Amino acid sequence: MTEEYIQVITAIEKRADAEEIANAMVEKRLAACVQIVGPIVSTYWWKGNIERKEEWLCILKSKKDLYDELEKAIKEIHPYETPEIFALSVVAGSNDYLNWLSREVKRI
């Protein structure tokens, strides 16, 4: 069976928290790489009000079969009540990069 790859995205208020997520997910081998982008500005509805907040975006590179474990691990350390956690399918990528990614994440 061919491996399926994903990018998981989560946003968080503090850079230090983004770095904690990045380190934890790579150390647990749930992600081969985490890029931290920011600061960004997010505008959204929350509890009946429009909020605007500076945040840091984490982009995690992983495999689809690790998603449930990855989501659980993010939620364990993410301080938000309802964190944004999206998984996007990777439809194509460099064979060399995808092979590296497969070697660096957990085996199921």
PyMOL commands that set and color helices and strands:
alter all, ss='L'
color gray80, all
select helices_A, chain A and resi 15-27+64-77+95-104
alter helices_A, ss='H'
color red, helices_A
select strands_A, chain A and resi 5-12+33-46+49-63+86-89
alter strands_A, ss='S'
color yellow, strands_A
deselect
rebuild
show_as cartoon
